[in-house]
Amino acid sequence: MSDAQQRIDQLVKGSDVVLFMKGDANFPQCGFSGRAIQILKACGVDPKAVTTVNVLEDDVVRQGIKEYSNWPTIPQLYVKGEFIGGSDIMMEMYQSGELQQVLGASPQ
């Protein structure tokens, strides 16, 4: 495993909820990242409880996360070390109630 992959692995496993995104929770820098944050809020997750990783600040992580998950786009959500998906999958799971179950959160 490369240094970048090890770093990403530590990030993913170091927090219960990790979102690799463009920007951060307070200032998303693309529509999909903003939508991912809104979905988490709608699930009752406190944005402060989410570890966000701004891929725009680190090109190695930006490329490495795509290889780590074998998923080509950003944002990417991980819950308890498990890859969940991007904003489209998050929205589908939110609408079905599955995301709330995965997060162990109650809707607000």
N, C-alpha and C positions, 0 to 999 in steps of 0.2 A: 504494500500500500504506500503510495507517495505521501510526502509531507502534507500536501494540500488535502488529500483524501483523509489522512489521519486527523487533520485539523477539523474538517467538516464532520467527521465521525464523532469527534469530541463535542462539537457544537450540538449535533443532533441528539446525542445521548445525554448531554449535560443539563437539559431543561425539559420539562414536560411538554411545552408547546413552543415550537421553533418555526418561524416563518422566514424563509429566504425571499427577499423582496427587493424591489427598486425603491430606495428611500427608506423611511422608517415609519412607525405607527403614527407619529404626529405629522409627518410630511411625506406621504407616499408620492413617488415620482413617476407612476404610470397608473392608468385606470384599473388594470387588473390587480395590482398591488393594493390600491385603494379599496377595491371591491373585497379583496381577501380580508382586510382589516374590518370592514363593515360587517362581513359575514360572521367573523369571530365575535364582534360586539353583539350582534343579533343573537348569538348563541349564549350570551351572558358571560363571555370571557372578558376579564379586565385586561385592556391593552397593556397594562404594566406587567401583567403576568406572562405576557408573550415575549419570548426572546426573538427580536427581529435582527436579521443579518442583512445589511445593505450591500447587495452585490455590486452596486456601482462604485463602491469604495475599494473593491479588491477584485481585479480581473481574474486572479487565480481561483478564487472562490466562485466567481461568476461562471467560469467554465467548468470547474471541478464539481460543482453541485449537479450539473447536468449529467456528468459521467457517473457520479455517486448514485443518483437515483435512476439513471437511464431514462430521464424525462427531459425533453428539449427546451422547456419554457420556464420562465420565472413569472409569478411566485410559485414557491413550493412549501407546502405545510407538512410538518412532522409532529406527531403526537406520541409521546412516550417512546421515541426512537423509531416509530413506524412512519413510513412515507404515506401520506394521505392523497396528495395530488395538488393540482393547480386550482385557480379560482373557479373554473367551470365545474370541476368535480366537487369542490367545496360547496358551490351553489346547489348542485344536484343533491348532495348529501344533506345540506341544510334543509332543503325543501321536503325531503323524505323523513327528516327527523334523525337520520343516522349520524350526522355530524355532532349533534347535541349529545347523543349517547357516547360517541367516541371521546368527546371532550369531558364528559361527565358533568355537563353544565345544564342549567335550566334556562329556557328562553326568558328574555326580559320583556 
